[in-house]
């Protein structure tokens, strides 16, 4: 396996069945601010590093008051300044929203700031609603052909490697920082997805793949099967490497965990109903008057979240790792408060005996 492949594959810590990582949406609860949530992200990254989580990814979203992660590259630079070992990355950058050269420049800069610690996860969804996507991309680009994403991906990869062929219009265009300045490492590219399209493409290109189990659980096994069946060895990987995003919330008692998860479910219900807002408090969620259809949605959403006491969450994660064969679990904690999110990761680490490491 290549050195790049070694950097992708994590090591399970304690008694965890596979490496555990963090997916951070930088959620903002009612009564708090984006500044509060960004401070929590720094605390979370330091906690994750000290307890042996493998990586900390930040997801791109737009026009969502309850999610303060619209600029992953900026957040990752800040996290890099407060950590020293944990891998940091995008989960992901939504490539159709950006010019490939800009992404190459941003992540080349991150790699220069934190050498050997940066992952470039890419998605093809907008990470928002159609109107906001139009504002991000400009007129005429919402209905791009399906093959536009592979083309943009190829262009981005060539900018990262500085290897456009002679005669190409971009042959003399360089992403800086980058190889034009001399031998440098470059962040490994990951493909993210919630369908078979990215699973197949990741496999065919020999890239690591991250599946969004946390919001598309029904498609997890088919997507992972397709990825593994499609996989072709590359200079990056000689065998498939699949991560799944998992909603997981541990608390000191099951009732507290369920109350936090219920608040997250109400937040998602409002988002899916076109009423995005700050994540409600557990008390607000408990008092909310659900219609029958809303109750059905909330119950179904909560059913896919691993939550409860630390032992219950550990059992749920162990089962998920066994059922899916995932090489890594990336946990996102849907809760109203930053304190509840931090406590959840701490309790998960405790449940697996992931000892403190020097920082």
N, C-alpha and C positions, 0 to 999 in steps of 0.2 A: 504493500500500500504506500502511496505517496505521503510526504510530510503533511500535505494539505489534508489528506484523508485522516491522518492521525489527529490533526487538530479538530476535525469534525466530530469524531467519535469520542464520547465522554466515558467516564469511569463511574460505575455505581458506587455510592458511598454508604457506609453502614450496612444495613440489611436491605436497602432498596433493591428491587429486582432489576432495575435499569437506572441509568443516570436520570436525575430530576433537574428540571430547569424552571425558569420563571417567564411567564408571558404577562407583560404589564400594559394595561390599558390606560393607566394614569387616570382612573375614575375619580370624579368629583362628586361628593355627597352633598346633599342640602345642608346648609349651615357652614360649609367650608368653601374654599376657593381653589382655583387652579394652582396658585402658588403653594397652598398647603399640600396638594396632591403631588406636585413635583418634588417637594421636600420629602414626602413619603417615599417616592421612587428612589431617591438617594439612600434613604434609610434601608429600603428593601434591597437595593443592590449590595450594600455593605453587609447586610444580614445574610443574603444569599451567598456572597463570597465567603464569609466566615464559617458558614455551615456546610459548604461543599456542594451547593447547587452548581451545575455545570455552566449554564449561560443565563443571561437576562436579556430578553427581547422586548422591544417596544413596538406597538402596532400603530399604523397610520389610520386615523379617522378624521373626518371633517364635519363641521357644522353640527356637532353634537355637544350640547352644553355639559353633559355629564362625563365627557371623555376629553382629556387635555393632552392628547398625543397626536396633534396635527402635524408636528415637525419632528419626526423620529431622529433625524441626524443631529439636530440641535440638542435634543435630550440625551442622546448617546454620548455626545462630546462632554456633556456635564457629568454623566455617570462615569465616564472614563477618568475624569479628573479626581473622582472620589473613590476609585477602586484601583486594584493593581493586578489582579489575576483573572477574575471571572470573565468569560467571553461575553461580549455585548453585541447586539444585533437588532435588525429590523424584522419584525414579525407581522407584517412586512411593509416595505415600500411598495406602493401600488404603481407599478411601472407606467401604465397608461396615463397617469397624471403628470408625468415628468419627462423631460428630454433625457435620453440615455446619457448624454455627456454630463449633464448636471449631476445625475446620480453617481456616475463614475468619479467626478470631482469631489463630491461630498464624502463618499466612502473611501476614496484615496486619502482625503484629509484625515478621516477618522483612523485609518490604518497607520498614518504617520504619527498620530497622537497616541495611539495604543497598539503598537506593533504586535501582530500575531493574536489579537484578541477580538477582531471584528468579523461579524457574519453579515452578509448581504442577502436577506430574505426578500423575495419578490412575489407580488401577487398581481393578478390581472383585473380584479374587481376595483371599483372606484373607491370603496371605503366610505361611501356616503350615498345620498339620494341623487337622482338624476339631475335635478336643478343645480345642486352644488357641484356635481361632476362637470356640468357644462361651464360653470364659472371657473373651475380648475383648468380645464382642457382647452377652452375656447370654442368658438363656433365650428360646427361641421365635423367634430371628432368623436361624438358620442356613439356613432354607428360604424366604427371602424370594423373592417373585416376580421374574421377570427384569426387569420394568419398574421395579423399585425403584431400581436404580442410576441410570437417567436422571432419576428424580424427585429423588433425593438430589443429583445433579449440578446440576439446575436450582436447587434450594434453595441449594446452596453458591454458585453464580454470583450469585444475587440477594443473598446476604449480602455477597459481595465488592463488588457494585455498589451496595448499599444501595437497591434499587429494588423491593421488594415493593409490589404495588399496594394502594391504599386498600381497606380491608376484609379484607385477608389477616390471618390470626392473627398473623403475624410482622411486620406493617407497622411496628410501633413497637419492634421488636427490632433492635439495631444491632451489627454486628461492629466492635469497637474494638481496635486502630487501624483506621480505615477512612474512607470518604467522609463520614460524619456529622460528622467533625471539619474538613471542608473539602476542597478539591480535592487528590487524592492519586493517584499511580500505583497500579496493582494488578497482582499477578503474573499473567502469562498462564497460562491453564489448558491443559494437555496431556492427552490420553487415551493410556493405555498399554494394551497388550494382547498376547495370543498367539493370538488367534482372530479370526474375522470380526466378532464382535459389536462390539467397540470400534472396529475399523477402519471399519465402516459408520457407527457413531454419530459418530465424529470427523469423518468426511467430511460427514455431513448437517448437523452443527453448525458446520462451517468451522473446526475446531480443528486444531492440529498433532498429529501422531500418532507415537508411538514403539512400534515392534514388537520383541518379545523374541526376536530371531533367535538369541541365545546359548543359549536352551534349547528353542526350537521352530523349528528351521531349515527343516523341511519345509513349514511354512505361510507362510514369508516372502513369496514372490511372490504367492500368492493374496490374502493380507491387504493387501499394498500395492496390488495392482490394485483390490481392492474399495474401499479408501480413496480412491484417485484417481477411480474411477468415481462414487463417492457424493458427492464433494466439492461443496459449495456455498459460494461466497464469503461471507465474513462481515466484520464490522467489524474482526476481528483479522487475517484473512488473505484475500488475493484469489486465492491459488493454493495447492494442497496443499503441505505441508511434512512430509516423512517422515524420521524417524530410525530406525536399527536398532541395537539393542544387539548387540555382537560380542565374543565371548570371543577375546582376542588376547594372546599372551605371547611377547615377544622376549627372547632371552638372547644372551650373547656367543658361544655355540656351540649348535648344534642339539641336542646331547645334553642339555645343561643345561636347555634349554627343554622338551624332552620329559619330563625327569624331574619338573619342576615341574607340568607339565600332567597327568602320571600321578597325582601326589598329589591334584590337584584332582578328577580323575575318581574316585578312591577315596573322597574325601569325599562326592561326589555319590551314588555307589553306596550308601554307608552311609545317607545321608539318605533316598534313595528306598526303602531297605529297612527304614525305621523305626528306624535306629540313628544318629541325628545325633550328631556329636561335633566336636572340634577338627579342623582340616585337618591330615592326617598329613604327616610329613616325606617327602621323596623317597625316603629309605632305607627307610622303613616301607612305602611303596607298592611299591617294587621287590621287597621280601621277602614281600609279601602273597600268600597261596595262593588265587588266583581259582578259582571253579568255572567250568565252561564258559559258563554263562549270565552269570555276573558278568563274565567276560572279554569276552563279546559286548557287554554293556552298556558297559563301560569303553572298548572300542575304538570303538564308535559315538559315544560322548560325545566322545572325543578327536578324532574325524574332523571334528567341527564347530568345532573350535578352531583359529584361525589361529596357528600357533606355529613357532618356529625362529629362525634368525638374523635380524638386522634386515632384510636384503634379502629374505629369504623372507617375512617378515611383511608388508613393504611390498607385495610382489607379490600376496600373498593379499588384502590389503585393497583394493588397486587392482582386482583381479578382482571382489571382492564389490560394490564401489561400482558397477562397470560393469554387473554382472549384475542388480542390484536397482534401479538408478537412485535409490538413497537420497540424500537431500539432506544427510545428515550421518551419520557413523559414531560411535557411542558405545562406547568400548572398556572392557571389564572384564577385569582380569588375574587369572586363577585360579592362585594360587601359595601355597605354604606360608608364605613369609616376606614381611614388609613390604619388606625390602631387594630381594627379587626383583621385587615389584610395581613399586616405584619405578624400578628399573633398566629394566624393560620399557618404561615410558612414556618414559623418557629416550632409550632406543635407538630407539623409534618416531619420536620427534621428530628425532633425529639422521638417521634414514634419509630423512626428508622435508625435511631442511634447515630445520626450524622453529627459527629463530634465537632466542636469548635476548632478552627484552624487559625494560625497566626495571621494577622493582617498587617 
